[in-house]
Amino acid sequence: MRKAISIALFITYISAIAQTEAPDTVSARQLNEVVVNGEKPQVRGEAGVMVVDLPAIVRDKPVTNVLEALGYMPGVMNNNGMIRLTGASDVTIILNGELTNMPIQNLYRLLYTTPVDRLKNVEIMYSAPAKYHVNGAVINVVLKTPRPIDGLQGQVRTAYNNAHYGSYGAGLAATYAVDDWTFDLNYGLSRNRSWSREETWSDHLHNSRRTMIEDDMRRIARNWCNTVFASAAWKTLRLTYNGQITSDSKTWGLSSGTLGDYTNAYNMLSPVGYHNIALRYAAPSGLTVGGDYTRYSENRSQSLFKETDYLFGSNNLQDINRYHVYLDQQHQLGKWQLTYGAEYQHSRDHSSQHYYPGEMPDFDDILNEEVASLYIGTRRSFDWGLSFDASAKGEYFHNKYQHNWNFIPQFGATYYNTPRSIFQLNLSTQRIYPSYWELHGGTNYINDYSMVIGNPKLQPYIRYDAQFDYILRQKYIATLYFQYGDKATVQLPYQSPDALNLIYQTINTNYKRTVGLNLYAPFGVGYIWNATATANVFNQREKADTFHDISFDNGKWIFYGELSNSFKFSQTCPVSLSVDFSYISPSVQGIADLSGIWRVDAGVKWQFGKKRCCELDLRADDIFNTWSPTMTIDKAGQDYKMKVRDMTRNIRLTFIWRFNGFRPEDTDIDTSRFGMGK
């Protein structure tokens, strides 16, 4: 492209000379080389969708996988591996326009094992069209499709990470295409060890007197994790398997304080298994049909000791089978696109909890759940710059606790007259369902004082989101947003007035409301320094008339800022450096107030070998170990403080070898409802 522009300007220059000189004038000229430096747009927009050239943004960053890369997108924050989208209450990540139906932690592990070189681009949809079978905001990760001409391509990765304890792992990613067949394999194996610490001070009011209960809790965990993603496709028929098996999983909670020393040991009696197999076919007529089956199993024991005395134990079992089918039809009617379809999902959750000795209440319960929906949508682009996508979905939800009908509209529009200014508007609603385990009402004891209690009365809640974006010169973005969660849920500590017990239980509140403005701006000096700055100012308010037996109305103005920098010594230098800064001012969570936190990250990336097929990345996250807040509750008789002292500082060394030209320039999920929590 650069060469074509240079030739065109050269011809224009010569033509101008010929027009200004007399025909009989002969002169000799030596022209300097004409070089035009063009800048590829970072962001494009259509029908409410932002298409982000993420590979270009992270090219010089010490980033090796898709999960890390997502943190550098406009409006996206990677908070210790948890992806958040500014302006959206929640976000679902899908792959190549398809919902994976994976628990969120399994999906993150898959993204962590997917090489960043596989990225083609990433789409941000604040209000995903109904054809994606996702309600609310979506990040669509678009991967490159292998071609027969490429042959077998792939990369091998090995990494070591130290965050108090050392963890290590390796992975293989490969693609192959022949004739009408394409194959994709992604495998990762890791040995993980983690450490966290919380100090708490609970001034508990009971029987008209206060008792100070101090506690120092440390959690240690280890496991082996196998992650597999395999796909085989013939033309538009594709079969996909993704799974994760976690073995040798053990967790210890070590608590010491006013009430004594406790050890809470969790042991997986069998490997935790997640398996999903999906089949999808897209017909030339615009018809798409598909379905998938998911199996999740977890069998965990708990043993609680005080000093060396055994207090009690429990066996917790969760076994989930889920079936999901869908049908979508698309028609092109002139300049209008019409879509409609149906979806059905059935899940059977068999969960149980048995205590030993059997003095505490047990349960052995089967929860059947059904969700069925119909939708219709339309899309249109006008010559004068407006494009939009609108859909409406009717959804029916049923289990033994409740059944309801939901109406879920979606609207996304883009006005794009010139590349200089792009306007986008998105409106969406979403119904959020509680986890399966919470609905059974079981109890998990942390120690004699603290416990986590399920809530069979927990209701799904409706969330409304609206975003207005202004994109300047396809790189600078301003987002004005509004979020409202009607009967939003929250889980926070509560000091019981009836006994010396600290209760963690998820309950419905009146609402959670957020309104804010997010600004994103990339800048720099040539190839030497490239940076992006993010500033997000928002007001958050959470209200509950009934939080157990008290009420709260908590609100605050909050600021989040981030500055990301990368440096190169020359345009062809194989080494690049990065330094990133982040800060969050004091914030709120339900009845609680959270302190401000900040962090500094740094890294170096070195590419070497033949055609730079090898890469070595050294990265240090949260160098000063300051990305952990202090939570304070001092309202309505509640007096509680928790200082999180997690080891958020970690150092990671990664080596990558790419084979056969595996280079970037060569070319539902639903919220997690699986798992028992802790």
N, C-alpha and C positions, 0 to 999 in steps of 0.2 A: 504493500500500500504506500509506504514511504517513498519507494523508488518511482512508483507511478506519479505521485504528486510532484516529485522533483523534476521528472521529465516534462510534465505539463507546464510547470513554472518556467523551465528552461526555454521551452518553445514559445511561451508567451513573451519572455524577455527578448528573444531574438526577433520576434514579430514586431515588437515595439521599436527596436533599433532600425529595422528595415523601413518602418513608416516614418521615422524622423530624419533619415539621411537621404541626400540626393541620390538618384539612381546611378549617376556616374562616379560616385564617391567610393573609393576602395580603401579600406583601412584594416589593419590587423589588430585583433584584440585577443587577449588571453583572459578567459573567464575563470574566476574562482569557482570551487565546487559549491553547488547549490544544495543546501541541506534544510529540510523542513521537519521540524519536530512537532509531531501531532500527539495529542493526548486522547487516549481511549476513554470513552465515557464510563464512569464507575456505576452509574445508576440509569436505568431506563424504566419507563412506566407505560402501562396500558391497562385499561379497565380495572383500575384499583390495585394492580400488581406492580411491585417494584422488582425489577430484575437487576441483581447486583453481580458485577464482575469480581467475585471474591478471589479467584486465583491471582488476579493482578494486585489486589490489595495486600495479600499475604506473601507475595513473591519473595521479599527480602526478610520476612519474619522467621524466627526459629520455630516454625510450625510444621509438624509432620503428619497430622491427621485432620480429619474433617471437624471433629469436635472442637479442637483448639482453634481452628480457622473461623468457626462461627462467631467466636468472641470478638472478632475484628470487623464484623458487619455493622452497617449503620443502625443504631438503635438497639443493638444486641449486647447483653452483658453476660459474660461467662463467670458465674460466681462459684468458684471451686468445683467446676464441672457441671453446674446447673445452669441451663440456658434460660435467659429471660429476655423478653422483647419489650422495650419501652413503649408505653402507650397501650399495651395489651395486658389484660388481667392474667392470661395464661397463653401458652403457645404450644402447638403440636408440630412435631417435626415429621415430615414424610419424605420418602425417597422416590424420585422420578415420578411424582404425582400420585403415588399410591400409599395408602395408609398401611403401616406395618403391623398394627395391633399388638405391639410389644409393650411390656411394662417399661416405664421410663428409664430405669437403671439399665435394663438390657439394651435398649435403644442407644443410650449413651455409650455403652461399651462397644456396640457395633460401630458407631461413628468414630470411636477412639481407634479402632483397628482398621478403619478405611483410610487409605492414603490420601493426602491432600491433592496429589497429582491426578486423582480420579475426577476431581471437580471440574465441571463445565461452567456452571453458574449456580446461583441460589436465588430463589424467588421468595419475597416477603408478601404475604397476603393477610392483611389485618382482618378481612372478612372473606373467608374461603368460600367459593361457590359450592353449592350443595353436591355437585358431581364428585367432589373429593371425599364425601362422606365424613367430613370433619366440621364441627361447629366452632366458630371463633377464628382466632389468628393461627396462621400456618407458616412455617418455614419449609419450603420445598427444596430439598437438596437434589440438584440435577447432576447426575454422573455421566461421564462420557461413555458412549456406546462403542464397544470394540468393533473393528472392521477386519474383514479377511486379509486385507493387505498388510495389517500390522502383525499378524502371527501371534505367537504366545508372548504376552507382555506381563510384567509384574514387578513386585519388589518384596524384599525380605527386610524385616525390621526387628531390631532388638533394643531393649531399653532398660535402664536402671533408674529407680526413683527412691529418694530418701526423704522421708518426712517423719522424723523421730525413729522409725524403723525403715529398713530397706525393703523395697518391692522390686520385682523384676519380671520381664516377660518378653515374648517374641511373637512375631506374626508374619503371615504370608498372604499376599494379595496378588491374584492373577486373573487375567482375562484372555479369552481366545474366541476367535470367530472363524467359521468355515462355511462357505456357501450361505445358506439361509439360517444357519445355527449360530447362536452366541452362548458363551459360557462365562460364568463369573464365580469366583471363589474367594472368600475372605475368612481366614482362620486366625484366631489369637489365643495364646495360652499365657496366663500370668499367675504369679505367686504374689498375693497381696497381704500386706500387714499394715494395720492402722492403729493410731493412738489419739485419744482425745481426753480432755479434762474440763470439768465444770466445778466451780466453787459456788455454793449457795448459802444464803443466810435467810432463814425463815422465822420471822417474829410472829409466832402463831397465837391468835386469840382464841382461847378455849376455856369454858367455864369462868368467864369474866376475868381471866388472867392471861398474861402473855408469857409464852415460852419460846426462848431463842433456840432454834435448832440449826446447827451448822453442819455442813456436809462437804466433803471433797471427793468428787466422783471421777474416776479414771476408767476409760473404756479401751480395751485392747481386743483387736480382732485379727483373724487370719483366715485365708481360704485359697484354694486353687480354683481358677476360673477358665473354662473353655468356651469360646464364642465362635459360632460357625454361621456363615451366610453363604448359601450356594444357590445359583440360579442357572436354569437352562431354558433357552427360548428358541422356538422355531417360528420364524416370521413374527406373527403377532400373538402367538400362543406361548405363555411363559409359566413355568413351574418354579416355585421358590420355596426354599426351606431356610428358616433362621431359628437358631436355638442357642441356649446357654445352659451349661451344667456347672454348678458350683459344688465342689467337694472339699472335704477336710475343713469344713467351716466351723469355727469356734469363736465365741465372744465371751469376754470376761468383764464384768462391771465390778470395780473395786471401790468400795465406799467406806470412808472413815470420818467420824465426827462426833457430835453430841450423843447420839444413840448407840455408838460403838462402831466396830469394824464389820463390814459385810462383804461377802463375795457372792456375786450373782453370775452363775456359769450357764451359758447357752451352748448347746451342742446339737448340730444337725445329725439326726439319726440315720439319714440317707441323703444322697446328693440332692440339692435343690435343682429341679429340672424345669426348664421352659422350652417348649417345642411348638413351632408354628409352621404349617405347610399351607401354601396358597397356590391357587390356579387362576389364571386370568386370560381371557381371550378378547381381542378387539377385532370386530368384523369390518370389512370395507364399507358396509352400509351405515356405519356410525354406531352400531350396537356394541356394547361392552358388557360382558358377563364375567362374574368371578365369585370366588368364595374361599374361605380359609377355615382351618381347624386349629385350635389352640389348646394345649395341655400344660397346666402348671401344677407342680406338686412341691410341698414343703412339709417336713416332719421334724419338729424341733423339741428338744427337752430343755427344761429350766430347773436349776437347783440353787436354792438360796441358803447360804450359811451365815451365821453370826459367830465370829471368831472361828472355832472349829466345830461348832454345834450345827447340825443339820436342822433347818427350820421346816422347809417343805420343798416339794418339787412339782413339776407339771409336764405333761406331754401335750404339745399343740400340733394339730394336723390340719393342713389345708390342701384340698384336691379340687381343681377347677377344670372343667371341660367346657369349651365355648365354640359354638358354630356360628359362622357369619357368611351370608350370601348377599349379593347385590346385582342389580341390572341397571344399566344406563343406556339411554338412546339420545343421539344427537342428530339434528337436521339443520341443513343450511337452506333458509328460505330467503333467497335474494341476499340482502345485506344483513338480515337477521339470522341469528343462531338460536335454535330452540333446543333445550335439553329437558329431559324428564327421566325419572327412574324410581326404583324401589329398593329397600334394604331391610333385612331381617337378621336379628341376632338373638341366639338363645344360649344362656350359660347356666351351668349347674355347679354350685359351690357346696362341697361337702366339707365342713370344718368342725373340729372338735377340740375341747380343752378338758383335761382330766388332771385333778390335783392329787398328790400323795403326801401325807395321809389325806383321806377324803373328807376333810372338815369344811372345805370351801366349795361354793357352787360350781358345778361342771356344766358343760353343754356339749351336745352332739347334734348338729343341726344341718339340714340340707336347705339351701336357698336357691330356688329357681328364679331366673330373671329373663324377661323377654322385652326386646325393643324392636319395634317395627316402624317404618317411616316411608312416606311418599313425598316426592318433590317435583317441582317444575321451575325452570329457569330460562332466562333469555340473555343474549349478549348482542351488542350492536356497536359499530364504530361509524362515526360520521366524518365526512371529508373536512369539516371545519374544525376538527380537533378533539371532539368529545367521544369517549368510548365508555361503556358501562357494562356491568354484569350484575344481574339481579336474580334472586331465587327465593322461593318460599317452600318450607318443608313442614309437613305435619307429622308428628312423632307420638307414638303410643308406648308408654313404659309401664311394666307390671312386674311386681314381685309380691310376696305374701304380706308385706308391710304396707304397700301402697300401690296405686295405679293412677296414672294421670295422662292427659293429652297435652302436648306442647306444640305451640306454633313458633317456628324458628325462621324469621326472615333474614335475608342477607342482601347487602347492596355495596357495590364498589364502583367508583367512577374516576376517570382520569381526563383532564383537559390538557391537551398537548398541541399547542399551535406552533411553537418554535422550540428547539432544544434548550433555549435560554431559560424558559419558565415552564414548569410542569406542576399542575395542581391535582391532588387526589383526595377523594372523600370516601370513607369506609364506615359502614354501619353494620353491626352484627349482634346477635343474641346467642346465648349458649346455656344449656342446662347442665349443671355439674353434679355428678353422682358420687356418693360416698364410697369408700373402699368396702369390699366384701367383708373383710374381717371386722371392721367397726360395727357393722350391722348385727353381728351375732351377740354383742354385749359381753364379751369375755373380759377378764381382768388379768393384767400382767403386773407383777410386783417388782419394783426396783429395789426396795428394801422394806423394812417395817414401817417406814413413814411415807414413802412415795409409791404411787401406783398409776397405771394407765388403764382406763376403763372404757369399754366400747359403749355404743349408744344405738340401740335398736330404733329409737325414735328420731334418729337423724334424718333430716329431709334433704332431698336434692334442692339446689338453689339456682335461680336464674341470674345470669350475668349479662349486662348490656355494655357494649363498647362502641365508641365513636372516635375516629381519627381524621384529622385534616392535615395533609402534607403539602408543603411547598418545596419543590426541588429546583434549585437554581444551578444552571449550567451543568446539569446531570452529575453533580457532585456534592453540592451543599444542600442539606435537608433540614427543614424546620417542621416539627410535628406537634400539633395541638391536639390533646387527647382528653377523653372523658371515660371513666369506668364506674359502673355501679353494680354491686352485687346484692340482689334482694334476698335476704335471709342467708347471707354469706356465712361460711363456717370458720371456726377458729378453735385451735387447741392450745390452751395455756394453763399454767399451774394455778390451782385454787386451794386455799386453806379452808378445810372443812370446819364448820363451827361445832359439829357434833362429835368429832374425835380428832386426835392428833394425827391427821392424815393429809398429805398433799396429793391432790387428785389432778391428773391430766385426762381430760375428756373433750372430744370434739363436739361442739354444740353449734346450733344455728343462732346467729345474731339478727338484729333488725336489718342492718345494711353495712356495706363497706363502699365508700365513695372516694374516687381519686380524680383530680383534674390537674393537668400540667402541660408544660411546654418543653420539648426536647430539641436541642440544636446540635447538628453534626457538621463538622467542617474539616476537610483534608487540606493540607498545605505543605510546603517544603521548599527546598532549594535544590533544583535539578535532581540528579541521582544521589547527591551527597546526603541529603536529609529529607525524609518523608515523614509526615506526622498527620494525625487526626485528633481533633479535640471534640469532646462531647460534654454538653452541659444540659442537665435535666432538672428543672425546678417544678415541684408539684406539691399540691395540698392533699393530704390524706386524712380521712375521717372515718372512724369505726364506732358504731353505736349498738348497744344491746340493752333492752329493758329487762331481760332476764338472762343473766349470766350466773347460772346456778341460783343462788338466792339474793344476788345483788345486781346492780346495773352499772353501766359505764357509757361515757360519751367522750371519746378520745380523738384528738385531731392535732395536726402540726404541718407547717410548711417544711419541706425537705429538699435538699440539694444533693445531686449526684454529679460528680465531675470526673472526667477521664482524659488523659493525654497519652497518646501512643506514638512512639518515635522509632524510626529505623534509620541506620546510617550505613553508607558504603564509601570506601576510600577511592574507588574508581568505578567506571561504568562496567568494566569486565572483571572486577575484583571478585574472587570466589568466597570472600568473607563478608558477612553483614552483621551488624549489631542492632540490638533493640533495647529500649528502656521505656517502661510504661508506668504511669502514675494513676491512682484511683482514690476517690474520697467520697464518703457518704456522711452527711450531717446527721445529728440526732433524729431518730424516727420513731414511729409507733407501730405496735402490733397488738391489736385488740385493746385490752386494758393496760398493757405494758408499754413502757417507754424504753427505747433502745439508744445506747450511746453512739456517737459518731465513730467511724472507723476509716482507716486509710491503708494503702499498700503501695509497694514499689516492686515491680517485676523487671527482670533483665535477662538477656539471652544473646548467644552468638551462634551463627549458622555458617558452616564451612562446607563447600561443595568441591569435590576433588575426583581424581580418577579419569579414565577415558570418557570423554564427552560428559564429564561431571556426573558419572553414574553413581557415585558414592556421596553420602551426606552425613555430617556429624553435627548434632545440635546439642548445645548445653544451655539449659534454662533454669533460672532461679525464680520461683514465684513467692511473693510476699516475703521479701528478704528480711524484713524486721519483725515478722510474725505479729502483725498488728491488725489483721483482718478478722477480728473476733469481737463482738459487741458485749456490753454489759446490759442486762435486762433488769429493770426496776419496776415493781408494782407497789404503789403507795396510794391506794384509793379504796373507799368503802370498807375500811377495816382490814384490808389485805396489805401485808407488809412483807415483801419478798424481794430478794436480790440474787441474781445469778451472773457470775462472771465467767464467760467462756474463755478457756485458755487452750483451745485446740492448737495442734501443731499445723497451722496453715502454711508455714514456711516449708517449701520442699525444693529439692534440687534434682533435676532430671537430665540424664545423658542418653541420647538416642543415636543409634547408627542405622543407616539405611543403605541398602544396595539395590539399585534398579537394573533390571535386565531387559534387553531387546528394546531399548528406546522408550522405556516407560516414563515419559516426560510430559509435563503439562503443555508445552508448546508444540507437541506432535499432533497434535490433533486439530392405631388411631389410635395417627396413633391417638388413642384416647389417653386421658390422664391415668396414671398407674393406680389400679385398684387391687393389685395383687399384693400378697405379703402380709405378714402379721404385725410389722412394726416392732418397736421396742419401747 
